[in-house]
Amino acid sequence: MLKKDLVDKIAETGLTKKQASDALDATLDAITEALKKGDHVLLTGFGKFEVRTRAARTGINPKTLEKIQLPATKVPAFKPGKVLKTAVK
């Protein structure tokens, strides 16, 4: 499903496509801002968006097979809720 398809689905609730697009953009922006601050976003029944820290580790350059050190980094993560897991089964 593309963003356009999601906007169309939201618009089926009675909103115009412009309003649906604005609502989706505002939701995604709010989630992004919360994750930037280090907060998590919990949508009960759907899941939890959070930032996880990936530890520094040794990797291998596939071209030269040389070992390289990869720094620690923060990555966004999503953990599905029970309702979503059950719906997908």
C-alpha positions in Angstrom: 0.0 0.0 0.0 1.3 3.4 -1.0 0.8 6.7 0.9 -1.7 7.7 -1.9 -3.7 4.5 -1.2 -3.8 5.3 2.5 -5.0 8.8 1.8 -7.8 7.4 -0.3 -8.8 5.0 2.5 -8.9 7.9 5.0 -10.9 10.0 2.6 -13.6 7.3 2.5 -14.5 8.4 6.1 -16.0 11.6 4.6 -12.9 13.8 4.5 -11.7 15.4 1.3 -8.4 13.9 -0.1 -6.7 17.2 0.8 -7.9 16.9 4.4 -7.0 13.2 4.6 -3.5 14.0 3.2 -3.1 16.8 5.8 -4.3 14.5 8.6 -1.9 11.7 7.6 1.0 14.2 7.2 0.3 15.7 10.6 0.2 12.2 12.2 3.5 11.1 10.6 5.1 14.4 11.6 4.0 14.0 15.2 5.4 10.5 15.4 8.7 11.7 13.8 9.0 14.6 16.2 8.4 12.3 19.2 11.0 9.9 18.0 13.5 12.7 17.5 13.1 13.7 21.1 13.7 10.1 22.2 10.1 9.5 23.2 8.0 6.5 22.2 4.6 6.6 20.5 2.1 4.0 21.8 -1.0 3.3 19.7 -3.0 0.9 21.9 -3.9 -2.2 20.0 -1.8 -1.2 17.0 1.8 -1.0 18.3 4.6 1.1 19.6 7.1 3.2 17.7 10.4 3.7 19.6 14.1 4.5 19.1 16.5 1.8 19.8 20.3 2.1 20.1 22.3 -0.3 18.0 25.7 -1.0 19.6 29.0 -0.4 17.9 30.2 -3.5 16.2 32.8 -4.8 13.7 31.6 -5.2 10.1 33.3 -6.3 6.9 33.7 -4.3 3.7 32.2 -6.7 1.1 34.5 -5.4 -1.7 37.8 -5.7 0.2 36.8 -8.1 3.0 38.6 -5.6 5.3 37.2 -5.4 8.9 35.8 -2.0 9.7 34.4 -0.6 12.9 30.7 0.5 12.7 29.7 3.1 15.2 26.8 2.9 17.6 23.6 4.4 16.1 20.0 5.1 16.9 17.4 3.4 14.7 13.6 3.8 14.6 11.7 0.6 15.5 8.1 -0.6 15.6 6.7 -3.3 17.9 3.3 -4.5 16.8 0.5 -4.7 19.4 -1.4 -7.9 20.3 -4.5 -6.8 18.2 -2.4 -6.2 15.1 -0.5 -9.5 15.5 -3.8 -11.4 15.9 -5.4 -9.6 12.8 -2.4 -10.5 10.6 -2.4 -14.2 11.5 
